[in-house]
Amino acid sequence: MKQSPLSFALYISALFIVLIGLSSLFTGIGLSAINIESSHFFFGHGDWLFHFALFHLSSWLVYTLDSGKRRFVWCLLIALGIGSELAQTYWIQGRDGSMSDAAVNVLSVLCVYPISLLLSSLRQHHQTSK
């Protein structure tokens, strides 16, 4: 299957967001270096915007998988969204996990689900009407 330029751009964007997130967990660079957590960026909720973008974009990348794998990976993304915040709380020294961040992670994955159902239905209807 040939990959479209849009799909490739989504993968590159997701990789870039993941690299920024990982670098902010383990080094002094990352989100703090680009000042995303300041009170002026996105009304003081830049961290939520980053979490939403990372998990929402990841959820759309999963959309290209078949239905069974898609549901499984979405469940993994939800578990990762909660687990990453718990890991920051209990196992990563100098980091504090946030349940509000975990909620944003889960919400960003869940908001893709109804839209993907609608798109799948439209795609199936379009294929049967040919």
Backbone hydrogen bonds in HBPLUS format (Angstrom, degrees):
<---DONOR---> <-ACCEPTOR-->    atom                        ^
c    i                          cat <-CA-CA->   ^        H-A-AA   ^      H-
h    n   atom  resd res      DA  || num        DHA   H-A  angle D-A-AA Bond
n    s   type  num  typ     dist DA aas  dist angle  dist       angle   num
A0008-PHE N   A0004-SER O   3.04 MM   4  6.34 160.2  2.08 152.2 157.9     1
A0009-ALA N   A0005-PRO O   2.91 MM   4  6.12 154.2  1.98 144.7 151.6     2
A0010-LEU N   A0006-LEU O   2.94 MM   4  6.23 150.4  2.02 147.4 155.4     3
A0011-TYR N   A0007-SER O   3.02 MM   4  6.33 156.7  2.08 149.5 155.2     4
A0012-ILE N   A0008-PHE O   3.00 MM   4  6.27 159.2  2.04 150.8 156.3     5
A0013-SER N   A0009-ALA O   2.91 MM   4  6.07 159.3  1.95 146.8 152.7     6
A0014-ALA N   A0010-LEU O   2.89 MM   4  6.07 160.8  1.93 149.3 154.6     7
A0015-LEU N   A0011-TYR O   2.94 MM   4  6.11 157.5  1.99 146.2 152.5     8
A0016-PHE N   A0012-ILE O   2.97 MM   4  6.19 156.4  2.03 148.2 154.3     9
A0017-ILE N   A0013-SER O   3.00 MM   4  6.27 160.8  2.04 152.0 156.6    10
A0018-VAL N   A0014-ALA O   2.94 MM   4  6.13 160.3  1.97 150.8 156.4    11
A0019-LEU N   A0015-LEU O   2.94 MM   4  6.15 158.8  1.98 148.8 154.5    12
A0020-ILE N   A0016-PHE O   3.04 MM   4  6.31 156.6  2.10 148.6 154.5    13
A0021-GLY N   A0017-ILE O   2.96 MM   4  6.18 163.1  1.99 149.8 154.7    14
A0022-LEU N   A0018-VAL O   2.83 MM   4  6.04 166.7  1.85 157.6 160.8    15
A0023-SER N   A0019-LEU O   2.94 MM   4  5.97 157.2  1.99 142.7 149.5    16
A0024-SER N   A0020-ILE O   3.04 MM   4  6.23 143.4  2.18 142.9 152.2    17
A0025-LEU N   A0021-GLY O   3.20 MM   4  6.49 132.7  2.44 138.7 150.7    18
A0025-LEU N   A0022-LEU O   3.13 MM   3  5.14 132.9  2.36  95.2 108.0    19
A0026-PHE N   A0022-LEU O   3.31 MM   4  6.57 156.1  2.37 153.5 157.2    20
A0027-THR N   A0023-SER O   2.97 MM   4  5.46 137.4  2.16 141.6 148.0    21
A0033-ALA N   A0030-GLY O   3.12 MM   3  5.25 121.4  2.48  98.1 112.6    22
A0034-ILE N   A0030-GLY O   3.16 MM   4  6.52 145.7  2.29 150.7 159.7    23
A0036-ILE N   A0031-LEU O   3.14 MM   5  5.51 166.2  2.16 154.3 155.1    24
A0035-ASN N   A0032-SER O   3.21 MM   3  4.84 155.2  2.28  94.1 100.6    25
A0038-SER N   A0035-ASN O   3.47 MM   3  5.63 164.2  2.50 107.8 108.3    26
A0044-GLY N   A0041-PHE O   3.06 MM   3  5.55 137.3  2.25 112.2 122.8    27
A0045-HIS N   A0042-PHE O   3.00 MM   3  5.39 160.8  2.04 114.0 120.2    28
A0049-LEU N   A0045-HIS O   3.15 MM   4  6.53 155.3  2.21 147.3 154.4    29
A0050-PHE N   A0046-GLY O   2.94 MM   4  6.22 154.3  2.01 147.1 153.5    30
A0051-HIS N   A0047-ASP O   2.97 MM   4  6.25 164.9  1.99 151.0 154.6    31
A0052-PHE N   A0048-TRP O   2.80 MM   4  5.99 166.2  1.82 154.3 158.4    32
A0053-ALA N   A0049-LEU O   2.89 MM   4  6.04 164.0  1.92 148.1 152.8    33
A0054-LEU N   A0050-PHE O   2.95 MM   4  6.13 166.5  1.97 155.5 158.8    34
A0055-PHE N   A0051-HIS O   3.09 MM   4  6.26 178.6  2.09 157.7 158.0    35
A0056-HIS N   A0052-PHE O   2.79 MM   4  5.66 155.1  1.86 150.2 158.4    36
A0057-LEU N   A0053-ALA O   2.98 MM   4  5.78 163.5  2.00 141.6 147.0    37
A0058-SER N   A0054-LEU O   3.08 MM   4  6.13 154.8  2.15 137.8 145.5    38
A0059-SER N   A0055-PHE O   2.96 MM   4  6.04 147.4  2.07 136.2 144.6    39
A0060-TRP N   A0056-HIS O   3.07 MM   4  6.44 149.5  2.16 147.2 154.8    40
A0061-LEU N   A0057-LEU O   3.03 MM   4  6.33 147.0  2.14 146.7 156.0    41
A0062-VAL N   A0058-SER O   3.20 MM   4  6.48 139.6  2.37 140.4 150.2    42
A0063-TYR N   A0060-TRP O   3.10 MM   3  5.05 139.1  2.27  95.6 107.3    43
A0065-LEU N   A0062-VAL O   2.94 MM   3  5.69 166.3  1.96 127.0 131.4    44
A0070-ARG N   A0066-ASP O   2.87 MM   4  5.92 158.2  1.92 160.9 167.9    45
A0071-ARG N   A0067-SER O   3.14 MM   4  6.37 163.6  2.17 151.2 153.0    46
A0072-PHE N   A0068-GLY O   3.26 MM   4  6.47 161.5  2.30 143.7 148.8    47
A0073-VAL N   A0069-LYS O   2.88 MM   4  6.10 164.8  1.91 157.6 161.0    48
A0074-TRP N   A0070-ARG O   2.90 MM   4  6.09 156.7  1.95 151.4 158.3    49
A0075-CYS N   A0071-ARG O   2.99 MM   4  6.23 154.6  2.06 145.7 152.3    50
A0076-LEU N   A0072-PHE O   2.97 MM   4  6.33 148.3  2.08 142.1 151.6    51
A0077-LEU N   A0073-VAL O   2.82 MM   4  6.12 150.0  1.91 148.1 156.4    52
A0078-ILE N   A0074-TRP O   2.97 MM   4  6.27 154.0  2.04 148.1 154.6    53
A0079-ALA N   A0075-CYS O   2.95 MM   4  6.21 161.6  1.98 147.9 153.0    54
A0080-LEU N   A0076-LEU O   2.78 MM   4  5.98 153.5  1.85 147.2 155.3    55
A0081-GLY N   A0077-LEU O   2.83 MM   4  6.01 151.1  1.91 144.4 152.3    56
A0082-ILE N   A0078-ILE O   3.12 MM   4  6.43 150.7  2.21 148.3 154.7    57
A0083-GLY N   A0079-ALA O   2.70 MM   4  5.73 164.0  1.72 151.4 157.1    58
A0084-SER N   A0080-LEU O   2.82 MM   4  5.64 156.8  1.87 143.8 148.2    59
A0086-LEU N   A0082-ILE O   3.07 MM   4  6.40 156.5  2.13 150.6 157.9    60
A0087-ALA N   A0083-GLY O   2.78 MM   4  5.94 155.6  1.84 148.9 155.9    61
A0088-GLN N   A0084-SER O   3.06 MM   4  6.24 151.2  2.14 138.0 145.2    62
A0089-THR N   A0085-GLU O   3.12 MM   4  6.34 146.5  2.23 139.5 148.2    63
A0090-TYR N   A0086-LEU O   2.99 MM   4  6.21 162.1  2.02 155.9 159.4    64
A0091-TRP N   A0087-ALA O   2.78 MM   4  5.18 156.8  1.83 140.7 147.9    65
A0092-ILE N   A0087-ALA O   3.11 MM   5  6.37 136.6  2.30 152.1 154.8    66
A0095-ARG N   A0092-ILE O   3.28 MM   3  5.76 152.8  2.36 134.3 132.6    67
A0102-ALA N   A0098-SER O   3.05 MM   4  6.42 154.6  2.12 143.4 150.7    68
A0103-ALA N   A0099-MET O   2.87 MM   4  6.08 150.9  1.96 140.9 148.6    69
A0104-VAL N   A0100-SER O   3.01 MM   4  6.27 153.7  2.09 143.1 149.6    70
A0105-ASN N   A0101-ASP O   2.92 MM   4  6.20 156.2  1.98 149.1 155.9    71
A0106-VAL N   A0102-ALA O   2.99 MM   4  6.26 163.5  2.01 152.1 155.4    72
A0107-LEU N   A0103-ALA O   2.86 MM   4  6.00 165.8  1.88 150.7 155.4    73
A0108-SER N   A0104-VAL O   2.90 MM   4  5.98 156.4  1.96 148.1 153.9    74
A0109-VAL N   A0105-ASN O   3.30 MM   4  6.59 145.8  2.42 141.6 149.5    75
A0109-VAL N   A0106-VAL O   3.18 MM   3  5.32 125.5  2.50  98.6 111.9    76
A0110-LEU N   A0106-VAL O   2.91 MM   4  6.16 167.2  1.93 156.5 160.6    77
A0111-CYS N   A0107-LEU O   2.92 MM   4  6.01 144.7  2.05 149.4 156.6    78
A0112-VAL N   A0109-VAL O   3.20 MM   3  5.62 149.6  2.29 108.5 117.0    79
A0116-SER N   A0112-VAL O   2.84 MM   4  6.00 155.1  1.90 159.1 167.4    80
A0117-LEU N   A0113-TYR O   3.01 MM   4  6.29 151.2  2.09 151.5 159.3    81
A0118-LEU N   A0114-PRO O   3.07 MM   4  6.32 157.4  2.13 144.4 149.7    82
A0119-LEU N   A0115-ILE O   2.91 MM   4  6.20 161.8  1.95 150.4 155.4    83
A0120-SER N   A0116-SER O   2.85 MM   4  5.98 158.0  1.90 146.9 153.0    84
A0121-SER N   A0117-LEU O   2.95 MM   4  6.10 155.7  2.01 145.2 151.9    85
A0122-LEU N   A0118-LEU O   2.91 MM   4  6.16 159.7  1.95 151.0 156.6    86
A0123-ARG N   A0119-LEU O   2.85 MM   4  6.02 157.7  1.90 147.5 154.0    87
A0124-GLN N   A0120-SER O   2.89 MM   4  6.04 160.7  1.93 147.6 152.8    88
A0125-HIS N   A0121-SER O   2.89 MM   4  6.05 158.5  1.93 147.9 154.1    89
A0126-HIS N   A0122-LEU O   2.89 MM   4  6.03 154.1  1.95 144.9 152.2    90
A0127-GLN N   A0123-ARG O   2.95 MM   4  6.19 151.4  2.03 146.2 153.7    91
A0128-THR N   A0124-GLN O   3.01 MM   4  6.23 152.5  2.09 147.4 154.3    92
A0129-SER N   A0125-HIS O   3.07 MM   4  6.15 135.0  2.28 139.9 151.0    93
